[in-house]
Amino acid sequence: MEPPTVFLVAALLVLLSFPSTNAQPGILSPTPAPAPAPDYVNLTDLLTVAGPFHTFLNYLEQTQVIRTFQNQANNTDEGITIFVPKDQAFSSLKKPTLSNLTMDELKSLLLFHSLPHYYSLAEFNNLSKVGPVSTMAGGQYTMNFTDIMGTVHVSSGWANSKISSSVHSTDPVALYQVDKVLLPEAIFGLPPPPSPAPAPAPEIAPTADSPTADLPEKGFSPKASTTPSHSPVRVNFGVLNYFGLAICGCLVMHF
């Protein structure tokens, strides 16, 4: 009877080697792999190759504001939106200039060119309805947006520009090209009022010597003159007749 016993023990061991089909409490399913992290955006490289933004990038690096932008772009859930002036916008800037700004004012000016959130172009339509929008400069550094037939216009008080192109627009970073440097009122004060239109030249009535004195007014149809063309000759003969009669009178009195 020993052989059957050996077979039973072997069969029992085989059955115990298979996992149970019933769920066991306390046993967790494998943890899914974490989602891949978003790609790191290097703003320095992006601004270097994207367009004529060397002046803006030099200011960012000079003031270390580029680090603030990088941190906002890659280490927050909000992302960042940056308005990048072209090199020509800085070269054509007359008054006020940036050379007289302190380092803190220059940093605030650069931070003023950014919003602490990623905005696609389609979202600016809603921003145009909420009034002034806070920038990364904080405080009174706000700007206004208007959406005119799909074209987004940016107003900073001193400058009114428009978004001329989208340099990069992938969450979490949006870069938009603007044609002017955005100058905030918090630094430069209120902009000067627009120059009044020149006054119209006074109208001068034509004189007898004016070449336009004899021109008819618009809609006026001149009538034929009733004075004969030889009237000056008749006047001359009348004068001669007068002198003739005077001479005759003198002769009669003499005789």
C-alpha positions as a LaTeX table, in Angstrom:
\begin{tabular}{lrrr}
\hline
Residue & $x$ (\AA) & $y$ (\AA) & $z$ (\AA) \\
\hline
Met1 & 0.00 & 0.00 & 0.00 \\
Glu2 & 3.02 & 2.30 & 0.12 \\
Pro3 & 3.14 & 3.17 & $-3.61$ \\
Pro4 & $-0.38$ & 4.69 & $-3.69$ \\
Thr5 & 0.51 & 6.76 & $-0.66$ \\
Val6 & 3.54 & 8.15 & $-2.43$ \\
Phe7 & 1.44 & 9.10 & $-5.45$ \\
Leu8 & $-1.14$ & 10.87 & $-3.27$ \\
Val9 & 1.55 & 12.94 & $-1.56$ \\
Ala10 & 3.06 & 13.88 & $-4.94$ \\
Ala11 & $-0.35$ & 14.89 & $-6.31$ \\
Leu12 & $-1.03$ & 17.02 & $-3.26$ \\
Leu13 & 2.29 & 18.84 & $-3.66$ \\
Val14 & 1.52 & 19.57 & $-7.31$ \\
Leu15 & $-1.87$ & 21.07 & $-6.44$ \\
Leu16 & $-0.35$ & 23.26 & $-3.74$ \\
Ser17 & 2.19 & 24.63 & $-6.23$ \\
Phe18 & $-0.56$ & 26.32 & $-8.36$ \\
Pro19 & $-1.77$ & 29.83 & $-7.23$ \\
Ser20 & $-5.28$ & 30.08 & $-5.93$ \\
Thr21 & $-7.89$ & 31.51 & $-8.32$ \\
Asn22 & $-9.76$ & 33.22 & $-5.49$ \\
Ala23 & $-8.75$ & 36.82 & $-4.63$ \\
Gln24 & $-6.92$ & 37.03 & $-1.38$ \\
Pro25 & $-7.65$ & 40.03 & 0.87 \\
Gly26 & $-4.69$ & 42.28 & 1.48 \\
Ile27 & $-2.95$ & 41.42 & $-1.81$ \\
Leu28 & $-2.66$ & 44.57 & $-4.06$ \\
Ser29 & $-2.43$ & 44.58 & $-7.82$ \\
Pro30 & 0.84 & 45.83 & $-9.33$ \\
Thr31 & 1.21 & 49.66 & $-9.27$ \\
Pro32 & 0.99 & 51.18 & $-12.79$ \\
Ala33 & 4.04 & 52.97 & $-14.11$ \\
Pro34 & 4.02 & 56.75 & $-13.50$ \\
Ala35 & 3.18 & 59.03 & $-16.43$ \\
Pro36 & 6.24 & 60.45 & $-18.15$ \\
Ala37 & 7.22 & 63.92 & $-16.98$ \\
Pro38 & 6.74 & 66.75 & $-19.49$ \\
Asp39 & 9.76 & 67.71 & $-21.52$ \\
Tyr40 & 12.00 & 70.32 & $-19.97$ \\
Val41 & 11.77 & 73.59 & $-21.90$ \\
Asn42 & 15.02 & 75.50 & $-22.20$ \\
Leu43 & 13.96 & 79.10 & $-22.79$ \\
Thr44 & 17.50 & 80.24 & $-23.60$ \\
Asp45 & 17.82 & 77.78 & $-26.46$ \\
Leu46 & 14.29 & 78.50 & $-27.63$ \\
Leu47 & 14.75 & 82.29 & $-27.77$ \\
Thr48 & 18.15 & 81.90 & $-29.43$ \\
Val49 & 16.88 & 79.94 & $-32.43$ \\
Ala50 & 13.25 & 81.09 & $-32.62$ \\
Gly51 & 13.70 & 84.60 & $-33.98$ \\
Pro52 & 15.30 & 88.03 & $-33.67$ \\
Phe53 & 15.03 & 88.16 & $-29.87$ \\
His54 & 18.69 & 88.66 & $-28.91$ \\
Thr55 & 18.16 & 91.98 & $-27.12$ \\
Phe56 & 15.34 & 90.63 & $-24.98$ \\
Leu57 & 17.34 & 87.50 & $-24.15$ \\
Asn58 & 20.40 & 89.57 & $-23.21$ \\
Tyr59 & 18.30 & 91.58 & $-20.76$ \\
Leu60 & 16.87 & 88.36 & $-19.28$ \\
Glu61 & 20.32 & 86.92 & $-18.72$ \\
Gln62 & 21.76 & 90.19 & $-17.43$ \\
Thr63 & 19.06 & 90.49 & $-14.75$ \\
Gln64 & 18.76 & 86.71 & $-14.07$ \\
Val65 & 15.03 & 86.96 & $-14.84$ \\
Ile66 & 15.57 & 84.02 & $-17.19$ \\
Arg67 & 15.86 & 81.80 & $-14.09$ \\
Thr68 & 12.51 & 83.04 & $-12.80$ \\
Phe69 & 10.92 & 82.25 & $-16.16$ \\
Gln70 & 12.53 & 78.79 & $-16.26$ \\
Asn71 & 11.29 & 77.93 & $-12.79$ \\
Gln72 & 7.75 & 79.08 & $-13.60$ \\
Ala73 & 7.77 & 77.10 & $-16.84$ \\
Asn74 & 9.13 & 73.78 & $-15.60$ \\
Asn75 & 8.52 & 73.63 & $-11.85$ \\
Thr76 & 4.91 & 74.81 & $-11.52$ \\
Asp77 & 1.55 & 73.50 & $-12.66$ \\
Glu78 & 0.53 & 76.87 & $-14.11$ \\
Gly79 & 3.15 & 77.28 & $-16.81$ \\
Ile80 & 4.03 & 80.67 & $-18.31$ \\
Thr81 & 3.11 & 83.03 & $-21.14$ \\
Ile82 & 5.81 & 85.43 & $-22.39$ \\
Phe83 & 5.45 & 88.36 & $-24.79$ \\
Val84 & 8.75 & 88.72 & $-26.65$ \\
Pro85 & 9.61 & 92.02 & $-28.39$ \\
Lys86 & 11.69 & 91.82 & $-31.54$ \\
Asp87 & 15.14 & 93.38 & $-31.68$ \\
Gln88 & 13.73 & 96.13 & $-33.89$ \\
Ala89 & 11.29 & 97.08 & $-31.12$ \\
Phe90 & 14.22 & 97.95 & $-28.84$ \\
Ser91 & 16.22 & 99.76 & $-31.54$ \\
Ser92 & 13.25 & 101.94 & $-32.49$ \\
Leu93 & 12.49 & 102.82 & $-28.86$ \\
Lys94 & 12.94 & 106.59 & $-28.41$ \\
Lys95 & 11.43 & 107.95 & $-25.23$ \\
Pro96 & 11.44 & 106.79 & $-22.56$ \\
Thr97 & 14.68 & 104.84 & $-22.88$ \\
Leu98 & 15.78 & 101.87 & $-20.77$ \\
Ser99 & 19.30 & 103.12 & $-20.06$ \\
Asn100 & 18.16 & 105.24 & $-17.10$ \\
Leu101 & 16.35 & 102.41 & $-15.30$ \\
Thr102 & 17.67 & 100.88 & $-12.10$ \\
Met103 & 18.30 & 97.14 & $-11.98$ \\
Asp104 & 15.07 & 96.58 & $-10.01$ \\
Glu105 & 13.07 & 98.62 & $-12.51$ \\
Leu106 & 14.59 & 96.69 & $-15.40$ \\
Lys107 & 13.67 & 93.39 & $-13.72$ \\
Ser108 & 10.11 & 94.60 & $-13.23$ \\
Leu109 & 9.95 & 95.66 & $-16.87$ \\
Leu110 & 11.00 & 92.18 & $-18.03$ \\
Leu111 & 8.64 & 90.41 & $-15.61$ \\
Phe112 & 5.90 & 92.68 & $-16.92$ \\
His113 & 6.25 & 90.86 & $-20.26$ \\
Ser114 & 4.95 & 87.60 & $-18.79$ \\
Leu115 & 1.84 & 86.05 & $-17.28$ \\
Pro116 & 2.08 & 83.35 & $-14.55$ \\
His117 & $-0.08$ & 80.95 & $-16.55$ \\
Tyr118 & $-0.05$ & 79.22 & $-19.90$ \\
Tyr119 & $-2.54$ & 80.80 & $-22.31$ \\
Ser120 & $-3.29$ & 79.61 & $-25.81$ \\
Leu121 & $-4.30$ & 82.17 & $-28.42$ \\
Ala122 & $-7.93$ & 81.11 & $-28.16$ \\
Glu123 & $-8.00$ & 81.96 & $-24.44$ \\
Phe124 & $-7.20$ & 85.63 & $-24.98$ \\
Asn125 & $-10.75$ & 86.19 & $-26.12$ \\
Asn126 & $-11.88$ & 85.52 & $-22.55$ \\
Leu127 & $-9.04$ & 87.62 & $-21.08$ \\
Ser128 & $-10.24$ & 90.60 & $-23.10$ \\
Lys129 & $-13.50$ & 90.54 & $-21.14$ \\
Val130 & $-12.09$ & 90.51 & $-17.59$ \\
Gly131 & $-10.29$ & 93.86 & $-17.58$ \\
Pro132 & $-6.70$ & 94.38 & $-16.43$ \\
Val133 & $-4.70$ & 91.15 & $-16.11$ \\
Ser134 & $-1.94$ & 90.75 & $-13.52$ \\
Thr135 & 1.57 & 90.00 & $-14.76$ \\
Met136 & 4.51 & 88.29 & $-13.07$ \\
Ala137 & 5.75 & 91.74 & $-11.98$ \\
Gly138 & 2.79 & 91.86 & $-9.57$ \\
Gly139 & 1.26 & 94.90 & $-7.91$ \\
Gln140 & 0.13 & 97.58 & $-10.34$ \\
Tyr141 & 1.86 & 95.93 & $-13.28$ \\
Thr142 & $-1.23$ & 94.98 & $-15.25$ \\
Met143 & $-2.07$ & 94.96 & $-18.94$ \\
Asn144 & $-5.22$ & 94.87 & $-21.03$ \\
Phe145 & $-6.13$ & 92.66 & $-23.96$ \\
Thr146 & $-8.54$ & 93.13 & $-26.81$ \\
Asp147 & $-9.49$ & 90.58 & $-29.43$ \\
Ile148 & $-10.33$ & 92.25 & $-32.74$ \\
Met149 & $-11.43$ & 89.81 & $-35.42$ \\
Gly150 & $-9.09$ & 87.14 & $-34.04$ \\
Thr151 & $-6.09$ & 89.48 & $-33.67$ \\
Val152 & $-4.98$ & 89.93 & $-30.06$ \\
His153 & $-3.88$ & 93.44 & $-29.06$ \\
Val154 & $-1.86$ & 94.14 & $-25.90$ \\
Ser155 & $-2.00$ & 97.49 & $-24.11$ \\
Ser156 & 0.50 & 98.46 & $-21.42$ \\
Gly157 & $-0.39$ & 102.13 & $-21.09$ \\
Trp158 & 2.61 & 103.47 & $-22.98$ \\
Ala159 & 2.53 & 100.92 & $-25.79$ \\
Asn160 & $-0.23$ & 99.33 & $-27.80$ \\
Ser161 & 0.99 & 96.31 & $-29.70$ \\
Lys162 & $-0.44$ & 93.18 & $-31.20$ \\
Ile163 & 0.60 & 89.54 & $-31.13$ \\
Ser164 & 2.13 & 89.21 & $-34.58$ \\
Ser165 & 3.02 & 85.52 & $-34.36$ \\
Ser166 & 3.11 & 82.50 & $-32.07$ \\
Val167 & 6.72 & 81.51 & $-31.48$ \\
His168 & 5.97 & 78.51 & $-29.25$ \\
Ser169 & 2.64 & 77.43 & $-27.84$ \\
Thr170 & 2.80 & 74.05 & $-26.15$ \\
Asp171 & 1.78 & 73.66 & $-22.53$ \\
Pro172 & 3.44 & 74.69 & $-20.23$ \\
Val173 & 5.17 & 77.46 & $-22.26$ \\
Ala174 & 3.67 & 80.01 & $-24.65$ \\
Leu175 & 5.89 & 82.55 & $-26.42$ \\
Tyr176 & 4.23 & 85.28 & $-28.49$ \\
Gln177 & 6.02 & 87.87 & $-30.61$ \\
Val178 & 5.04 & 91.52 & $-30.16$ \\
Asp179 & 6.14 & 94.50 & $-32.25$ \\
Lys180 & 6.73 & 96.94 & $-29.38$ \\
Val181 & 8.40 & 96.95 & $-25.98$ \\
Leu182 & 5.62 & 96.94 & $-23.38$ \\
Leu183 & 6.30 & 99.91 & $-21.08$ \\
Pro184 & 4.31 & 99.86 & $-17.82$ \\
Glu185 & 2.79 & 102.94 & $-16.24$ \\
Ala186 & 4.06 & 101.76 & $-12.85$ \\
Ile187 & 7.59 & 102.73 & $-13.98$ \\
Phe188 & 7.11 & 105.49 & $-16.54$ \\
Gly189 & 3.96 & 107.14 & $-15.20$ \\
Leu190 & 1.02 & 108.16 & $-17.32$ \\
Pro191 & 1.78 & 108.51 & $-21.02$ \\
Pro192 & 1.62 & 112.01 & $-22.50$ \\
Pro193 & $-1.68$ & 112.94 & $-24.15$ \\
Pro194 & $-1.79$ & 112.64 & $-27.92$ \\
Ser195 & $-0.85$ & 115.75 & $-29.86$ \\
Pro196 & $-3.87$ & 117.77 & $-30.98$ \\
Ala197 & $-4.66$ & 117.85 & $-34.65$ \\
Pro198 & $-3.33$ & 120.96 & $-36.42$ \\
Ala199 & $-5.88$ & 123.76 & $-36.83$ \\
Pro200 & $-7.16$ & 124.25 & $-40.37$ \\
Ala201 & $-5.73$ & 127.18 & $-42.31$ \\
Pro202 & $-8.00$ & 130.28 & $-42.20$ \\
Glu203 & $-9.94$ & 131.00 & $-45.33$ \\
Ile204 & $-8.87$ & 134.26 & $-47.04$ \\
Ala205 & $-11.43$ & 136.08 & $-49.17$ \\
Pro206 & $-10.11$ & 136.67 & $-52.70$ \\
Thr207 & $-9.26$ & 140.29 & $-53.62$ \\
Ala208 & $-9.45$ & 142.09 & $-56.91$ \\
Asp209 & $-5.79$ & 141.30 & $-57.52$ \\
Ser210 & $-6.17$ & 137.66 & $-56.61$ \\
Pro211 & $-6.04$ & 135.29 & $-59.60$ \\
Thr212 & $-9.13$ & 133.58 & $-58.22$ \\
Ala213 & $-11.14$ & 136.76 & $-57.68$ \\
Asp214 & $-13.01$ & 136.45 & $-60.95$ \\
Leu215 & $-13.65$ & 132.69 & $-60.61$ \\
Pro216 & $-17.33$ & 131.83 & $-60.16$ \\
Glu217 & $-18.49$ & 129.98 & $-57.14$ \\
Lys218 & $-19.37$ & 126.30 & $-57.42$ \\
Gly219 & $-22.74$ & 125.97 & $-59.15$ \\
Phe220 & $-22.80$ & 129.59 & $-60.31$ \\
Ser221 & $-23.58$ & 130.15 & $-63.96$ \\
Pro222 & $-22.36$ & 133.58 & $-65.10$ \\
Lys223 & $-24.74$ & 135.72 & $-67.18$ \\
Ala224 & $-23.78$ & 137.62 & $-70.24$ \\
Ser225 & $-22.43$ & 141.07 & $-69.45$ \\
Thr226 & $-24.72$ & 143.97 & $-70.33$ \\
Thr227 & $-21.85$ & 146.43 & $-70.62$ \\
Pro228 & $-20.63$ & 146.80 & $-74.21$ \\
Ser229 & $-17.06$ & 145.81 & $-74.75$ \\
His230 & $-16.26$ & 149.27 & $-76.17$ \\
Ser231 & $-17.55$ & 151.25 & $-73.17$ \\
Pro232 & $-14.07$ & 152.47 & $-72.19$ \\
Val233 & $-13.72$ & 154.10 & $-75.64$ \\
Arg234 & $-17.07$ & 155.83 & $-75.23$ \\
Val235 & $-15.97$ & 157.21 & $-71.90$ \\
Asn236 & $-12.85$ & 158.65 & $-73.53$ \\
Phe237 & $-14.88$ & 160.39 & $-76.22$ \\
Gly238 & $-17.16$ & 161.91 & $-73.58$ \\
Val239 & $-14.18$ & 163.47 & $-71.87$ \\
Leu240 & $-12.96$ & 164.96 & $-75.13$ \\
Asn241 & $-16.40$ & 166.40 & $-75.83$ \\
Tyr242 & $-16.43$ & 168.05 & $-72.41$ \\
Phe243 & $-13.10$ & 169.76 & $-73.03$ \\
Gly244 & $-14.27$ & 170.84 & $-76.48$ \\
Leu245 & $-17.37$ & 172.55 & $-75.12$ \\
Ala246 & $-15.30$ & 174.28 & $-72.45$ \\
Ile247 & $-12.95$ & 175.71 & $-75.05$ \\
Cys248 & $-15.85$ & 176.92 & $-77.21$ \\
Gly249 & $-17.40$ & 178.67 & $-74.22$ \\
Cys250 & $-14.20$ & 180.50 & $-73.49$ \\
Leu251 & $-13.92$ & 181.73 & $-77.08$ \\
Val252 & $-17.49$ & 183.05 & $-77.10$ \\
Met253 & $-16.92$ & 184.99 & $-73.88$ \\
His254 & $-13.73$ & 186.43 & $-75.31$ \\
Phe255 & $-15.46$ & 187.84 & $-78.29$ \\
\hline
\end{tabular}
